[in-house]
């Protein structure tokens, strides 16, 4: 277990340093939110007053490094030195509009990256160094959550290990994205639910389970139904059943409370964006068939690409993993999930149907949320869906595949348990990520 976590930590640190600033989806918005929290401002209102230099740093970084018109290999170091030495204006504050989704995210997803920024500011380091410290803080927390998941006795550790090294998940871990904590918390939660025994005392176990449930519920509200997996399980002891109920109740209550706070303070996104959540929600009520048609169009036209992008799209559209390598990563993930399904006990296998239902429910919630908050009124297709939204649901797949009749065969399970296969997941993930980063920024 130790060397696996160390491998993830080293890989995450390398990606965090080698991937230029803001080259992960929406990382600038997540960085602004983390910086805001590092100043002690947890307010979810919109717009926010941020230092002018912060916005200029983001804008200049995007111009320098964006694949469409950015800096090429030989200029990377010079561009970073220029960003580090720039005297950014922190005395003037200007209005900054967050997208609705980022603005309402709870501070839970940003506490650790905000702590990295605060440490850099306390030590009077450059803004660029503060940026990298925030990234590295997310890597550290993600590794600790994976170490906890691998330590538990559940039989599907290979699946969790494989998910951590999916190219997109690895890049998100080494960024400011709220998905970094969402992915790691989801893995740790499913590991706790499927574990056959606890490794801690009663009250430490209860505190850890409650903290994980709150992290899952608050990281992204759409993934809160994952907590219901603990209710569906038949626990062998009354203590663990009570622990599960306390954790689930806490995890579901936390996002409801945060939603009330947001409802009282949040101003719906930028007026000129063309998105009107109130009008879109009214259109769903008046004409639900239009919403269903949009979902049908999503599954026909978007879903195939979204599945590939789940393992192959690292950030911007042309900063992607080579297609054959992405396909290999996808098939390897499915194989590991399939073979790991054999290792679940009969009690955990009963969670297969709830896991399938929860996955479908979360997907529906995500699509509905994007339709209301991200899709312009009258659009025929749901906008804003990325394959990365499925990453927190992947820990449920080994459980879902344990449904009778589709478990992995004995020969495949023996192959998957072979020592040499342990390095395939990190080899594929690391190769894919570093190929994309070096091809884009450091070789050409």
C-alpha positions in Angstrom: 0.0 0.0 0.0 2.8 2.4 0.9 4.5 2.3 -2.5 1.2 2.8 -4.3 0.5 6.0 -2.4 4.1 7.2 -2.8 3.8 6.6 -6.6 0.6 8.6 -6.7 2.2 11.4 -4.6 5.2 11.6 -6.8 3.1 11.5 -10.0 0.8 14.2 -8.7 3.6 16.5 -7.6 5.2 16.1 -11.0 2.0 16.9 -12.9 1.3 19.9 -10.6 4.7 21.4 -11.3 5.0 20.5 -15.1 1.5 21.4 -16.1 1.5 25.2 -16.6 -1.0 27.3 -14.7 -4.7 27.1 -15.5 -4.4 24.2 -18.0 -7.2 22.2 -16.3 -10.8 22.8 -17.0 -12.1 26.0 -15.2 -9.0 26.1 -13.0 -9.0 29.9 -13.0 -12.5 30.0 -11.4 -11.5 27.4 -8.8 -8.3 29.3 -8.1 -10.3 32.5 -7.5 -12.6 30.7 -5.1 -9.7 29.1 -3.2 -7.9 32.5 -3.0 -11.1 34.1 -1.7 -11.4 31.4 1.0 -7.7 31.8 1.9 -8.5 35.4 2.8 -11.2 34.2 5.2 -14.1 35.1 2.9 -16.5 32.1 2.6 -19.4 34.1 1.2 -21.0 32.4 -1.9 -22.4 35.6 -3.3 -21.8 36.8 -6.8 -19.9 38.9 -8.0 -16.9 39.0 -5.6 -14.4 41.7 -5.0 -11.0 40.3 -5.9 -7.5 41.9 -6.3 -6.9 43.2 -9.8 -3.5 41.5 -9.9 -5.2 38.1 -9.3 -7.3 38.5 -12.5 -4.4 39.9 -14.4 -2.3 36.9 -13.3 -5.0 34.5 -14.5 -5.5 36.3 -17.8 -1.8 36.6 -18.7 -1.3 32.9 -17.8 -4.2 31.8 -20.0 -2.8 33.9 -22.9 0.7 32.5 -22.4 -0.1 28.8 -22.1 -3.5 28.2 -23.8 -2.9 25.6 -26.6 -4.7 27.7 -29.2 -2.4 30.7 -29.0 0.1 30.0 -26.2 3.8 29.7 -25.5 5.7 26.7 -26.9 8.4 24.7 -25.3 11.5 26.9 -25.3 9.6 29.8 -23.8 7.9 28.0 -20.9 10.6 28.7 -18.4 10.9 32.3 -19.4 7.1 32.8 -19.2 7.0 31.3 -15.7 9.9 33.5 -14.5 8.1 36.5 -15.8 4.9 35.6 -14.0 6.9 35.0 -10.8 8.7 38.3 -10.9 5.7 40.4 -11.9 4.6 43.0 -9.3 0.9 42.2 -9.3 -1.6 44.9 -8.1 -3.2 43.6 -4.9 -4.3 47.1 -3.6 -7.1 47.5 -6.1 -10.2 45.3 -6.0 -12.6 44.7 -8.9 -15.8 42.7 -9.4 -15.2 39.1 -10.6 -18.1 37.0 -11.8 -18.0 33.3 -10.9 -19.9 30.8 -13.0 -23.0 29.7 -11.0 -21.6 26.2 -10.4 -18.3 27.5 -9.0 -19.8 30.3 -7.0 -22.1 27.9 -5.0 -19.5 25.3 -4.3 -18.9 25.0 -0.5 -15.6 25.8 1.0 -15.0 22.1 1.7 -13.5 21.6 -1.8 -11.1 24.4 -1.4 -9.9 24.4 2.2 -6.7 22.6 1.5 -5.7 24.5 -1.6 -6.7 27.7 0.2 -4.3 26.6 3.0 -1.5 26.3 0.5 -2.2 29.8 -0.8 -2.3 31.2 2.7 1.0 29.6 3.6 2.6 31.1 0.5 1.2 34.5 1.3 2.3 34.2 5.0 5.9 33.4 3.8 5.7 36.3 1.4 6.3 34.1 -1.7 5.3 35.1 -5.2 1.8 34.6 -6.5 3.0 31.9 -8.8 4.6 30.0 -5.9 1.3 30.4 -4.0 -0.5 28.9 -7.0 1.8 25.8 -7.0 1.5 25.4 -3.2 -2.3 25.2 -3.5 -2.0 22.5 -6.2 0.4 20.5 -4.1 -1.9 20.7 -1.1 -4.7 19.0 -3.1 -2.3 16.3 -4.1 -1.3 15.6 -0.5 -4.9 15.4 0.7 -5.9 13.2 -2.2 -3.1 10.8 -1.4 -4.1 10.6 2.2 -7.7 9.7 1.3 -6.4 7.0 -1.1 -4.2 5.6 1.6 -7.2 5.3 3.9 -9.2 3.6 1.1 -6.5 1.1 0.4 -6.0 0.3 4.0 -9.5 -1.0 4.5 -10.5 -4.6 3.9 -12.9 -4.6 1.0 -11.3 -6.6 -1.9 -11.6 -3.9 -4.5 -8.5 -1.8 -3.8 -7.2 -2.4 -7.4 -10.2 -0.5 -8.7 -9.6 2.5 -6.4 -5.9 2.4 -7.4 -6.9 2.3 -11.1 -9.3 5.2 -10.7 -6.6 7.4 -9.1 -4.4 6.9 -12.1 -7.0 7.6 -14.8 -5.4 10.5 -16.7 -8.2 13.0 -16.1 -8.4 12.1 -12.4 -4.6 12.5 -12.0 -4.6 15.9 -13.6 -7.5 17.0 -11.6 -5.8 15.9 -8.4 -2.9 18.1 -9.3 -5.0 21.2 -9.7 -7.3 23.6 -8.0 -10.4 21.8 -9.4 -13.2 21.0 -6.9 -13.2 17.6 -8.6 -9.9 16.8 -6.8 -11.5 16.5 -3.4 -14.8 15.1 -4.9 -13.0 12.2 -6.6 -10.9 11.3 -3.6 -13.8 11.6 -1.1 -16.0 9.4 -3.3 -13.3 6.7 -3.4 -12.8 6.8 0.4 -16.5 6.7 1.1 -17.2 3.6 -1.1 -14.2 2.0 0.4 -15.6 2.6 3.9 -19.0 1.3 3.0 -17.7 -1.9 1.4 -15.2 -2.6 4.1 -15.8 -5.8 6.1 -14.4 -4.5 9.4 -13.2 -1.2 10.8 -9.6 -0.4 11.4 -10.3 2.2 14.0 -12.1 2.3 17.3 -15.9 3.0 17.5 -15.7 6.8 17.9 -12.7 7.4 15.6 -14.5 5.3 12.9 -17.7 7.3 13.5 -15.9 10.6 13.1 -14.0 9.5 10.0 -17.2 8.2 8.4 -19.1 11.4 9.2 -16.3 13.6 7.8 -16.2 11.6 4.6 -20.0 11.8 4.2 -19.9 15.5 4.7 -17.0 15.9 2.2 -19.0 13.9 -0.4 -22.2 15.8 0.2 -20.5 19.2 0.1 -17.9 18.7 -2.5 -20.5 18.6 -5.2 -24.2 18.4 -4.3 -25.1 16.1 -7.2 -23.0 13.3 -5.7 -24.8 13.3 -2.3 -26.9 10.3 -3.3 -23.8 8.2 -3.1 -24.2 8.3 0.7 -27.4 6.2 0.4 -25.2 3.2 -0.4 -24.5 2.9 3.3 -28.2 2.7 4.1 -28.7 -0.1 1.5 -26.0 -2.3 3.1 -26.8 -4.9 5.7 -24.4 -4.2 8.5 -23.2 -7.0 10.7 -23.1 -5.0 13.9 -25.4 -2.4 15.4 -22.5 0.0 16.1 -21.5 0.2 12.4 -25.2 0.5 11.3 -25.6 3.4 13.7 -22.4 4.9 12.4 -23.6 4.7 8.9 -26.9 6.4 9.8 -25.2 9.2 11.6 -22.8 9.7 8.7 -25.5 9.7 6.0 -27.7 12.1 8.0 -24.8 14.5 8.4 -23.7 14.2 4.8 -27.2 14.9 3.5 -27.9 17.7 5.9 -24.7 19.6 5.2 -25.5 20.4 1.5 -29.1 21.3 2.4 -27.8 23.8 4.9 -25.3 25.2 2.5 -28.1 25.5 -0.2 -30.1 27.7 2.2 -27.1 29.9 2.7 -26.5 30.2 -1.0 -30.2 30.9 -1.7 -30.1 33.9 0.7 -26.9 35.4 -0.7 -26.3 34.3 -4.2 -27.0 36.4 -7.3 -27.6 34.3 -10.5 -24.7 34.4 -12.9 -23.5 37.1 -15.3 -26.5 38.9 -16.8 -25.2 38.7 -20.4 -24.5 35.0 -20.4 -27.8 34.0 -22.1 -28.5 31.5 -19.2 -31.6 32.2 -17.1 -32.1 29.4 -14.6 -35.5 30.6 -13.5 -36.9 30.7 -17.1 -35.3 27.4 -17.9 -36.8 25.8 -14.8 -40.2 27.2 -15.7 -39.8 25.8 -19.2 -39.1 22.3 -17.8 -42.4 22.5 -15.8 -44.4 23.8 -18.7 -42.9 21.5 -21.4 -41.1 18.5 -19.8 -40.9 16.7 -23.2 -38.3 19.3 -24.3 -36.1 18.4 -21.4 -36.5 14.7 -22.2 -35.7 15.3 -25.8 -32.5 17.1 -24.7 -31.5 14.1 -22.5 -32.2 11.8 -25.5 -30.0 14.0 -27.7 -27.3 13.8 -25.0 -27.2 10.0 -25.0 -27.1 9.9 -28.8 -24.7 12.7 -29.7 -22.7 13.5 -26.6 -22.3 10.4 -24.5 -19.9 8.4 -26.7 -17.4 11.3 -26.8 -18.0 12.0 -23.0 -17.0 8.4 -22.2 -13.7 8.7 -24.2 -13.1 12.2 -22.7 -13.5 10.7 -19.2 -10.1 9.2 -19.7 -8.6 11.2 -22.5 -9.3 14.9 -22.2 -7.0 16.6 -19.7 -8.0 20.2 -20.0 -8.6 22.3 -23.1 -9.9 20.6 -26.2 -6.6 20.1 -27.9 -4.6 19.2 -24.8 -5.7 15.6 -24.9 -4.3 12.0 -24.5 -3.7 10.3 -27.9 -6.8 8.4 -28.8 -5.3 4.8 -28.8 -3.9 5.4 -25.4 -7.2 6.7 -24.1 -8.9 3.6 -25.4 -6.4 1.4 -23.6 -7.0 3.2 -20.4 -10.7 2.8 -20.7 -10.6 -0.9 -21.4 -8.1 -1.5 -18.6 -10.4 0.3 -16.2 -13.4 -1.9 -17.2 -11.3 -5.0 -16.9 -10.1 -4.2 -13.4 -13.6 -3.3 -12.3 -14.9 -6.5 -13.7 -12.3 -8.7 -12.1 -12.5 -6.9 -8.7 -16.2 -7.6 -8.6 -15.3 -11.2 -7.7 -13.7 -10.1 -4.5 -16.8 -8.6 -2.9 -18.5 -10.7 -0.3 -22.1 -11.8 -0.7 -23.2 -9.0 1.6 -21.5 -6.3 -0.5 -22.8 -7.9 -3.7 -26.3 -7.1 -2.5 -25.3 -3.5 -3.1 -25.1 -4.0 -6.9 -28.7 -2.9 -7.7 -28.5 0.2 -5.3 -25.2 1.1 -6.9 -26.7 1.0 -10.4 -29.7 3.0 -9.2 -27.5 5.6 -7.5 -25.3 6.0 -10.6 -28.4 6.6 -12.8 -29.8 9.0 -10.3 -26.6 11.0 -10.0 -26.3 11.2 -13.8 -29.9 12.5 -14.1 -29.3 15.1 -11.4 -26.1 16.3 -13.2 -27.9 16.6 -16.5 -30.9 18.3 -14.9 -28.6 20.8 -13.1 -26.7 21.6 -16.3 -29.9 22.0 -18.2 -31.3 24.5 -15.7 -28.1 26.4 -14.8 -25.8 26.1 -17.9 -28.0 25.6 -21.0 -29.5 28.6 -22.7 -33.2 28.7 -22.9 -34.5 27.0 -26.0 -31.3 25.0 -26.7 -31.8 21.5 -28.2 -28.8 20.0 -26.4 -27.7 20.1 -22.8 -24.5 22.2 -22.6 -21.6 21.9 -20.3 -21.3 18.1 -19.7 -17.8 16.7 -19.4 -16.8 13.1 -19.1 -14.9 14.0 -15.9 -18.3 14.3 -14.1 -18.4 10.5 -14.1 -15.1 10.0 -12.2 -16.7 10.2 -8.7 -19.2 7.5 -9.7 -16.6 5.1 -10.9 -16.0 3.6 -7.4 -19.5 2.3 -7.7 -18.9 0.2 -10.8 -17.1 -2.8 -9.2 -20.0 -3.0 -6.8 -22.5 -2.7 -9.7 -20.7 -5.4 -11.7 -21.0 -7.8 -8.8 -24.6 -8.4 -9.8 -25.1 -12.1 -10.4 -24.1 -13.4 -13.8 -21.6 -10.7 -14.9 -18.8 -11.2 -12.4 -15.3 -11.7 -13.7 -14.2 -15.2 -14.5 -11.6 -17.1 -12.4 -8.9 -16.8 -15.1 -9.3 -13.1 -15.4 -9.3 -12.6 -11.7 -6.0 -14.6 -11.4 -4.5 -12.5 -14.1 -5.6 -9.2 -12.5 -4.0 -10.4 -9.2 -0.7 -11.0 -10.8 2.0 -8.8 -9.4 3.1 -7.4 -12.8 -0.4 -6.1 -13.5 -0.2 -3.7 -10.5 2.0 -1.4 -12.5 -0.2 -1.3 -15.5 -2.6 1.3 -14.1 0.1 3.9 -13.1 2.0 3.1 -16.3 -1.0 3.9 -18.5 -2.0 6.9 -16.5 1.4 8.4 -16.2 2.3 7.8 -19.8 -0.9 9.4 -21.0 -0.6 12.5 -18.8 3.0 13.1 -19.4 2.7 12.4 -23.2 0.0 15.1 -23.4 1.9 17.6 -21.3 5.3 17.1 -22.9 4.0 17.0 -26.4 2.2 20.2 -25.9 4.6 22.2 -23.7 8.0 20.7 -23.4 9.0 18.8 -26.6 7.9 20.9 -29.5 
